[in-house]
């Protein structure tokens, strides 16, 4: 009796159970790959997708369950996982119009975003994989494509994916064995009955063979690769160097290019570089900033060096007190905003300085108090926190900075002349052999300005608008001995060092004191809480603050340089001349317009409606779901049996046209989010037309496409006109061009 029961439990739907378990293991290898890719998924996404794969696999263990019911149970479990995991709470909205209905969907279903889309995609992928493993040919194709993918990604990246390849092969052969025994059961039931009666006669030799092979592979010695991997061969064929990645041979080829990073030689700028996306540090900050490192004042015609005065600057020991300011600089008119930052280093490198927003006011903590302030000095003249040690660079430190609030009206009133002040000579220094055409260009650019601030802004805008960004400038076009002259008149393309050095020299040519700054740009931040709250279902979301507080990951590729210009009473003010970049500056808050108390509000947003909402219960959700399904089914039957079907068909074109309006709006919102990441932000007081006009003046080559997209967006959102498919295609093509131009 027990033997018969055991056989029924083990062998009922055994093929489906084994296939489901092996398919789940196979799909999880892709999750492991994504976890190895830095920053591709948030940790929460990994948890939800892994939970989805596990729940779907469990449903296949339920015997004698029809396919329709299994799919419904799987869908319900996926929704339940996100309801619990996201802390869902029901929001009631009085539905009187279709807009209210959309708002109800956004406020309720939107709470499950964005992770629900990843989980639903994982669920559908699981269903597709289960269909695929029912055929030997499809199993071969699935496994071959997966192995090819993992092998290529392993060869062309720094991550190690051979364990995933091995597991995919194991799952593939196991699935083929399952298919073989399933056919054996149908074609030779007598043999199959014998196997079920004596399963050890099969499982023991199979397990022994697998165990021996695994043990031999584990104990086998590691050998060097016989062939060079494709990635290394490709890089060497282009004359580029390949670092040792821990899974191949190290090959070095002579090249003028290097990888991006902070420690490039400043005294001899130029050449190209390859982007290195290795994380350097993560910064938890109360506002997005650039991360300032060092400054230089001496331009030698090829790059930047410490001036004689900078080499003899006095240093101060650092303690818990406020860091002193240099009395030489006047900050009497400057207003600031306090920013707190905690920096956690991700690399073992020893940097000459501690990084942070400008300007550092106080060092709060180092290594959580274990190694407070040792080997750290403060240079008031350069506003630098210098690290004098050769080892044990701080792994974590916290600082308070005072970011300048730029009052443009007051900055335009600064009229100081530094030409006859010897103490400012180092910040006005230019080589004696600087070509005259550089000086003349500075005069031509700024001839319309009447004050130093506008002159600096004109130089900043000129460089940003007239010279395209590239990390591999064509140095063969350059003949001049001077780096700035070569960039401005011969190469005419480059990266941040080209722009920042040129602005510093051009500004000095017309009497503006400048210094060159190197550090890191803002880095990248994970999806903000606001984005998670509203998600793609909502068209009623708020603008996302691109400069908001958060945790930012700074990589080698974010190494950057910019310029600071001195203004009497305000001190050193940063400028960003590099095309495609924008400083996260702070401006004085404007007084908001008075609110008219007689203005009627949308009834959907009235607090009474939300406060009177019925409480969320599982019973309510179940009854609502069943009721909605019955109503939909009844409505479908009614429409198919009545003349309403023809009416719906007649209005179909009109509905499609409305959808094109919505599609254009969605595409435009995607462009805004992407542009914020690239430094093209909209200020609080600006309309969209004003913002795009400013972007066009910043990067003139985008003007035509920006105007096209803005015009069609405004028509789709604000007018009664109906957009066509041609309009939508025009918007899509223009946005694609803009994305390429913003890189």
N, C-alpha and C positions, 0 to 999 in steps of 0.2 A: 504493500500500500504506500509506504513512504517512498520507495524507489519510483513508483509510478508518478507520485506527486512531484518528486524532485525532477523527473524527466520533463513533466509538463511545464514546470517553472523555468527550467533552464532552456529548453528547446522551443518553447512557444515564441514565434516571431524572432528566432535567434538571428536570422540573417539581417533583419532590420535593426536589431539592437546593436550587433557588432558593427554594422556599417555606420550607424549613428555615432557610436563612440569613436571609431577611427576617423570619421569625418570631422568630428569636433576637435580631436587632437590635431588633425591636419590643418584646420582653419586657425587654430590657436597659434600655429607657427607664424602666421602673418601678423598676429597681435604682438608676438615677441619681436618680430622685425620692426614693427612700428615703435615699440618701446625703446629699441636700440637707436632709432633715429632721433636725434636731439631736437626737441621742441615740435615734433610732428603732431602729436596728440597730447592733450592734457591728461594728467593722471586719472581724473574723474572719468574721462572718456574710455580709458583702458578698463577701468573697473566695470562700467556699465556694459561695455561690449563683451567682456569676459563673462559677466553674469548672464547676459543674453545667450551666449553660446552654451553655457552650462544648463540653463533652464530648458532651452530647446532640446538639448541632448536627453534630458531627463524625460521629456514627453514621449520620446521614442521607446522608453523602457516600459511604458504602459501597454499591456497586451490587449488584443481584440478591440482596438480603437480605430474607428473609421477615419479616413484622411481628412474629411471636412472638419470633424470635431477636433482632430489633433491640431489642425491649423488654427482654429478658433481659440483653442486653449493656449497655444503658443503666443498668439497675438495678445491675449489677455494677460499672460504672465509677463510679457515684455512691458506692457503698459503699467501693470502693477509694480514691477521693479522700479520704474521711473517715478511713479506716484509716491512710493515709499522713500526712495533715494533722494528725490528732489524736495521732499517736505511739502507736497502739494496741499493746497487749501482751496476749497471751492469759492469762486467769486461770482456773485449773482449780478446780472445786468437786466434791466427791464427792456426786453426786446420789442421794439416797435417798428424799426426800420432795418434794412439790410446792413447799414453801417453799425447799428447796435448789435446785430448778429455777428458781424465780423469782430467787433470788440469783445463779445462774449467768448468767441473762439480764441482770440488772442490772449485774453486774460486767464483763460483756463488751460487750453492746450498749450499755450505759449510757456507755461510754467515748466513744461517738460523739456523745453529746448535748452541748448542745442543737442544734447546727448541722445535724445529720442531718435534723431535722424540717423546717427551712427548705429544705434542698436537695431533699428528697422532694416537698415542696409545689411547688417550682419545676419539678421534673421532670414532675409530674402536670399542672401548668399548661401546660407545653410541649406535652405530648400533647394536651391539650384544644385548645390553639391550633392545632396541626397538623390536627386534625379540623375546626376551624372554617374554616380557609382553603381547604377543598376545595369551598366553596360561595360564590358571589358574594354572596348574601343574608347569609350569616353573616359574611363579610368586612366588609360595610357595617355590620352591627350592632356587630361587635367594634371597628372603628375609630371609629364614632360615639360609642360608650360611653366609649372611652379618651380621645378628644378632650374630651368633656364633663367627664370626671373631672379631667384636667390643667388645663382652663380654669377650673373651679370652684376647684380647689386653688390655682392661681396667683392668682386674684382674692381669695381669703380667707386669704392667708398672705403672709409676707415673702419667700418663695422665688420664683425666676424659672423658669418651666417652659415658656415658649414654644418653646425649642429642642426640647424633647421632643414638643410638639405638632407641630412641623414634621416631625420624624423619623417620628412615627406616621403622618402624612398621606403622607409619601413611601413608607413601607412598605406602606400600604394600597393606594395606586394601583399600586405595583409588583406586589403580589399579584394585583390585578385584571387587570393585563397578563398575568401568568403564567397565570391562569385562561383568559383570552381566547385565548392562543396554544395552550394545551392543547386547547381545543375546536376551534381551527383545525386542529390536527394530525389530529383524529379526523374532522372533517367535510370537509376539503379536503386530503387527503394529498399531492396533486400540488404545491399551492402550498407546503405545508410542506417538501417535498423541495427545492424551489427555494431556500427560505430557508436551509436547512441547507447547501446547496451554496455559497451566496453570503451568509453571515451579515452581512458588512459593509454590504450594501444596507439592512439594517434597523437594525443597531446604530449606525452612523454618524449617521443623522439623529436617532435617539432620543437619543443621547449629546449631539449638538449642541444640541438643544432644551433638554435638562435643564441643560447647561452655561450656555447663554445666560440662562435664567431665574434660575439661581443667582447668576451674576455681576451681573445687574441688581438682584437683591434685596440683594446685598452692598454694591453701590455706591449704592443709593438712600439719600437723606438721611433722617434721623430726624425724625419730626413728632410734635407733641404729640397725645395722644388727643383725639378729638372728643367722646366720651361719657365720663361718669364711671363707673368700674368699680362692679359691684354691692356690693362690700364697703364702699367709701367712701360710696356712696349710703345704705346701710343704717346705717352708723355716724352719718352726719350727720343722718339722720332721727330718731335717738335723742338728738341733741344732744351727741354725743361727738366728741372730736378724733381725727384720723387723721394719723399722721406720714407724711412723705415716704418712700416705700419704694423709690424708684429705678425705678419702673415705672409711675408714674401721677402725677396732680397732687396737690399737698398741699392738704388742706382742713382748716380749723380751725373748730371750733364751740365756743361758750362752754359750759362745763361745770364743775361743782364737783369732778368726779372727776379723778384723775390715775392714772398708771401706778405699779405697785409698784416699789420701789427704796429705796436707802439714804438718799437726800438729801431726804426729806420734811421740811417745816418742823416742828421739835419744839415751838416756842413756841406753836403754835396747832393742836392735834390735832383730829381729827374728820373727817367726810366719808367718802367711799368711794374705792375705787381699783379699777383693772382689772389683773389679773395680767399681768405682763410676764415671759416666760420666757427673756429674753436672758441668756446666760451672763455672769457677772461674773468668776469665777475658778475654777480647779481646784486642789484641795488634796490633796496626798499626805500622809497622816497615819498615825501608828501607832495611832490610836484615833479613833473618831468623836467630834466635839465640836461645840458651837456656836462661832461665830467672832465674838468680842467686838470692838466698835469703840470707842464713846465711852460715858461716863456723864454723868448730870445729877443735881443735887441740889436745884435750885430749882423747886418747883411753883408756878405763877402762877395757878392756877385754870382755865387753858385748855390748858396744856401744860408743857413743861420748858425751863428756861434754865440757864445757868451761874450758880452762886451767886457772891456777891462774893468769897468765899474761893477758889473755883475759878478765878476770873479772875486771881488773884494767886499761883497756885501756883508753886513753884520747879520748874525743869526741869533735867534732866541730859543731857549729851551722851552719845550711845550709842557704845560700842566693843565689842570682843570679850569684855569682862568680864561677869560676872553683874550684872544690873540691880539697883540698890538698892531696898530696901523702905522704906515710910514708917514711921518709928519710932513714929508715933502708933497704929498698929494692932498688935494682939497676935496672933501666929501660933504661939505656943509649943506649943500642943496639936495643931496641924494636921499631919496626915500627907498626903503627896501621891504622885501617880504621874506619872512623866516621860512626856511626849508630844512627839514630834518631828513637825514639820509643814513642808512646802515649798509655798509659795503661788505660783501662776503666774496673773497677771492676764490676763483675756481682753478687757478693754476699755481704752480710752485715757483714761478718767475720772481725775481727780485727787481722791483722797479725803483727808480731814483726818487720817486715822490709818492705820496698818497693822493688818490684821486677824489674829486668831489665837485659839487656845483660851485659857482662863483658867487660871492667870495666867502671862503671859510671863516667863520667867526670863532668857533670853538671846537676842539677835539674832545668828545664826550667820553669815549671808551675805546680801548684797544684790546683785542682778544678776550673780551668779556672780563677784563680786569686782571687777567693772568700775567700780562706783560705790559703794564701801563707806560706808554710814552717813552719807552727806551729807544734810543737811536733815532728819534724824530726831532727835527729842528724846523723852526718857522722863519721864512724869509719875508719880512713885511713888504719890501720893495717889489717883489715878484708875486706876492700872495701865494706862496708855495709851501706845502708841508713836505719837507725833504726827509728821505730815509737814508741814513748814512751807513747802515749795515750791509754786509755782503750775503748774509744768510738770515733765516728766520723772519722773512717779510711778514707783516701782520696778515693773519688769515681773515680777520673780521675787525672792523672798526666803525664807530658811529661819529657823525659830525653834525654841526649846526651851521648852516650857511645863510647869508643875507643876500638874496637875489635882487639886483637893481630893478626899481619900478621906473620905466622909461616915460618921463613926461616930455613929449616931443616939443610942445610949445616952449617949455623952459630951456630945453637943449638948444633950440634955435636962437635963443638970446645970447648964448655964449659967444664972445667975440675975442677971446684972449689971443695975443700974438706971442709965439714962442721963439721966433727967429733970432731975437737979440738976447736970449737967455741961455748962457753956456751950460747951465745945469741940465738943460733939456736936450743937449746935443746928441746924446746917445740914442734918443728916440726919434731923432730927425736925420740920423746918419744914413747916407747913401754913398755907394762907391764913387770915387772921383771920375772913373771912366764910364759911368752909366750913360748909355746912349741918349742923345738929346731928344730923340723921337719918343722916348718913354716920358720924359718931363712934359713934352708938348702935348702928348695924349692926355695926361692928367689935367692940363690947363683946358684943353678942348672939352673934356668930359664935364668939368665943373664950372664952366664959364657962366652958366645961367643961375648958379647958386649964390646967395648973399650971406651965408653963414657957414661955419665949419660943419655943423651937423648935416645940412643938406648936401654939402660937398662930399662928405663921407658916404651918404646914402646913394648919391649919383654914381660914385665909383663902384660901390657894392652892386647896384643894379646893372651897370654896364657890363661888368665881368660875368654876372649870372646870366645875362640875356644874350651875350654875343659869343660865348665860348661853350661848346658842348662838352659834357662830362664823359671821360673814358678812363679806364684804369690801365690802358695800353696805348698811350699817345705815340704817334709816329715821330720819333726823335730824328729820323733821317731828314726831315724838313728843316731842322734847326741848324743854322750856321753861326749865329751870334755867340759870343763868349759869355754874355750875361744871361742868366737863367730867366729873368723877367722879360727882357727884350725878346728872347727866343720864343717864349710862350705867347706874348702879345701880338707879335708880328710875323712869326714864321710857323710854329707848330699849331697854334690857335685851337688847341684842345688839351685836356689834361684832367687831373683830379685835384683834391683839396689843396695839396701843397702848392700847386701852380696858382690857383686862385688866391689863396691867402697871402702868399708871398707877394704876388703882384699888387694886391690891394694895399698892403703895408708900404711898399715902395712908392706906388702912385700917390698915396696920401702924404707920405713924407715929402714928396716932390713939391707939394703945394703948402707945406708948413704945418701939417697935422701930425702931432706926436702919435706914434703907433708902436705896438709890440706884437710879435708873432706868438701864437699860442698853439700848443699841441696837447692832445688828450683823446677823448672818445666822444662821439656823438651819443645820443640818448639810448641807443639800443632798442630792443623790442620788448613789448609787454604782452603777456597772455591775454586772452579775451576778457574784457572787463565785465564786472558784475552787471552793468547796464545792458550790455549786449546779451548776456545770458538771460536776463529778465524779459527782454522784449522779443528777441529771436526773430527768425525770418517770417513767422506767421503774422507779426504785428506791423501795421502800417501807421501806427499811432505813437511810435516810440519817440523819445527825446533825442536831441543831438548828443553824441558821445564826445566828451571832452578829451581831445587827443593829448593834452598836457596834464591829465589827472594823476592823482597819487596811484601808486602801484609798485609792483616788483618788476624791474626791468633787467633783462639779460643782455650784457654787453659782450660782444665777441671781438676777435681780432679784426674782423672786417669793419668794425665800427671805429677803428683808429682814425683820427680826424685832426685837422688844423683849421684855425680861424684867426681873426684879427681883433685886437682891442685898440680903441682910439681914446685918447685922453681929452676930457672936457672939464674945464675949471669949475669947481663946485660939485661935480658929479663923479669925478674919478675916471676909471677905465670902463668904457662901455663896449660890449662885444658886438661885432658885425660878422655876417655870414655871406661871403661873396660866391661860394661854391654853388654851381648850378644844380638845382634839384634838392637843395638842403635849406632848412629854415630853423633859425634859433627859436627855442620856446621862451620868448621874452615875456615879461610882465608889463602891462600898461595900467595906468590909473583906472579904477573902476568908475564907470559912468553912472550917473544918477538915473535910476529907472523911471520911465514915464509914469505919471499918476494913473491909477486904475479907475475907470468909470464905474461906479457902483450900480448904475442902471443897466449895464451891459448884461444881456442874457447869456447864460452858460448852457452848454450842451447838457440836456437832461441826463445823458448817460453818465456824466462825470459827477453828478450830485452825490455828496457823501451819504445822504439819507438812503439812497438805493442800496449802496454797499452795506451800510450798517444794518439794514433790515433784511439782509440776505439770509435765507435758511441755512442752517448749519449742514456741513458736509457729512454724509453717512454712506456706508457701503450699500445699504438697502436702497437709498435714493439713487445712487449711481447705477445699480443693477436694474431697477425698475425703469429708470430713464433710458438706459441702453436698449432694453427689450422693447419699450414703447416706441422709441425712435426707429428701431429696426422694423417693427410691425407697420408703423406709419409709412416708412419708405417703401416697403413691399406693397402695401395697399395703393400707395400713390403711383408706383410703377405700373401695376396692373391697370389702374384706372386710366393712366395716360395712354397705354398701349391699346386699350379698348375704346378709346374715345377720339373725338376730333381735336383734342388738345395736342395730340402728337404732331398733326400738321401745323398747328399754330407755332409750336416750339421749333419745328424745322424752318418756318418762315423767319423767325426772329434769330436764327442761329448766327447769321452773318453779322447782325447788329451786336450780339453778345461777344463774338470774336473781336469785333472792332474795339469794344470796351476793354477787352483783355489786353489789346495792344497798348492802350493808354496806361494800364497798370504795369505792363512789362517795361515800358519806357521809364516809368517812375522807379521801379525796382532796380533797373540797370544804372540809373543815375545815382541812386543811394549807394550802390556798390562802388561806383566811381568815387564818391565822397569818402567812403571808408578807406579805400585804397590810397587816395590822395593824402589823407591825414598821415598815413604811415610813411609817405614819401616827403613829408614836410610842407605840403600845400594845405594849409589850414584856413578855416573861415573864422574870423574874429567875431566876438559876440555882437558887436554893433553893426556888422555888415550883412547886407542882403546877399543872396546867391549871385546876383548879377554883379554886385560890387566886388565880391570875392573872386569870381572868375576873371573880372577885368584886371584885378591885381595880379592874379596868377599869369595872365597873358602878358602883362608888362614885365613880370619876373622872368618868364620864358616865352619869348615872342613866337617861337616856332609852334607853340600849342594853340595860338590865338584862334585860328580858323576852326579847328576841331572843337574847341571849347564853346565858341559861339554857336556852332551847329547843334551840339548836344544841349546847350542851355535853352536855345529857342524851342526845340522839340519837346524838352522837358516841361517848360512853362506852358506850352500849348496843351500838353497831355494832362497837366495837373490843374490848371486854372481856367482854361477856356472850355466852351461847350463843344468844340470841334472834336471829331472822332479821328484818332490816329490810324494810319494804315500799316499794312505789313512792310511797305517800302520805308515808311518813317522809322519803324522799329529796326529794320536792317541798317538804315543810315546811322542811327544812334549806336548800334552795336559795333559797326565798323569804325566810327569815330572814337568810341571808347577804347577799342582795341589799339588804335594808334596812340591815344593818350597814354595808355599803360606802358607802351614801349618807350615813349618819350620821357616818362617820369622815372625810368630806371636809373 
